[in-house]
């Protein structure tokens, strides 16, 4: 038996690490969520839902580090958590994406931008679909 083979969840960690550094993940999360908190549409939603921003940002860094770098530190259930929220609209998800895309573009790392934007679009679509299903809303495309 070959004991030197990488574990399945770490097989692509080298590639993911080359997309961005951990500092870039932190910068992405802090910059984006600062913009979201200051946004007229999204700010009130975040203010109502997030009580401990330090803890939330740490969780988000773990989440994005896992997706972009393969660190596997995040172990939550974001679909279920977001489905419990109230009064979300497709416009809010589009605004989230607009701010996110602006943040990744400003970072000057095309590999991070491409990967993070694709992931963010997938996340927004899945969260909206999950939210709409849990609230019996006919979900238009984002």
SVG drawing of the C-alpha trace seen along z (x, -y; Angstrom):
<svg xmlns="http://www.w3.org/2000/svg" viewBox="-45 -53 50 55">
<polyline fill="none" stroke="black" stroke-width="0.4" points="0.0,0.0 1.3,-3.4 1.2,-5.7 2.6,-8.7 -0.5,-9.3 -2.3,-12.6 -5.6,-12.4 -8.5,-13.0 -9.4,-16.4 -5.8,-17.6 -5.0,-16.4 -5.6,-19.8 -4.5,-21.9 -1.3,-22.9 -3.3,-24.2 -5.7,-26.1 -2.8,-27.6 -1.4,-29.0 -4.7,-30.9 -4.2,-33.1 -2.5,-33.5 -4.2,-33.3 -3.6,-37.1 -5.5,-37.6 -8.4,-35.6 -8.5,-37.7 -8.3,-40.9 -11.2,-39.7 -13.4,-38.8 -12.7,-42.0 -13.0,-44.3 -16.1,-42.7 -18.0,-42.6 -17.0,-46.1 -18.6,-47.2 -21.7,-45.0 -22.1,-46.4 -22.0,-50.0 -24.3,-49.2 -27.8,-50.8 -29.5,-47.7 -27.4,-45.0 -26.2,-46.7 -29.5,-46.5 -29.8,-42.7 -26.3,-42.1 -26.9,-44.3 -30.1,-42.4 -28.5,-38.9 -24.9,-39.3 -24.3,-40.0 -20.6,-39.2 -18.7,-40.5 -15.3,-39.3 -16.6,-35.7 -18.5,-36.0 -15.5,-37.3 -13.3,-34.4 -16.0,-31.9 -16.1,-33.6 -12.3,-33.5 -12.4,-29.8 -15.2,-29.3 -13.4,-31.2 -10.0,-29.7 -11.5,-26.3 -13.0,-27.1 -10.0,-29.0 -7.1,-27.3 -8.5,-23.8 -7.8,-24.4 -11.0,-22.5 -11.4,-24.6 -15.1,-25.5 -17.7,-23.0 -21.0,-24.9 -24.3,-24.7 -24.8,-28.0 -27.8,-27.0 -29.8,-26.1 -28.7,-29.3 -29.7,-31.6 -33.0,-29.8 -34.2,-30.9 -33.7,-34.6 -36.7,-36.8 -37.5,-39.3 -34.7,-38.5 -35.1,-39.4 -33.3,-38.5 -32.1,-42.2 -30.3,-41.6 -28.5,-38.6 -27.5,-40.6 -26.3,-43.4 -24.2,-41.0 -22.6,-39.7 -22.0,-43.2 -20.1,-44.2 -18.3,-40.8 -17.2,-41.1 -16.0,-44.7 -13.9,-43.5 -12.3,-40.7 -11.6,-42.9 -9.9,-45.5 -7.5,-42.9 -5.4,-42.6 -5.2,-38.8 -6.9,-37.5 -6.7,-33.8 -8.4,-34.7 -10.9,-36.9 -11.9,-34.2 -12.2,-31.4 -13.8,-33.5 -16.3,-35.1 -17.4,-31.7 -17.8,-30.3 -19.7,-33.4 -22.1,-33.1 -22.8,-29.5 -23.3,-30.3 -25.7,-33.1 -27.7,-30.9 -27.9,-28.1 -28.7,-30.3 -31.5,-32.1 -32.9,-28.8 -32.8,-27.4 -34.3,-30.5 -37.1,-30.6 -37.9,-26.9 -38.1,-27.3 -40.4,-30.3 -42.6,-28.9 -41.5,-31.6 -41.4,-31.1 -37.7,-31.8 -36.8,-33.9 -33.2,-33.5 -30.7,-35.8"/>
</svg>
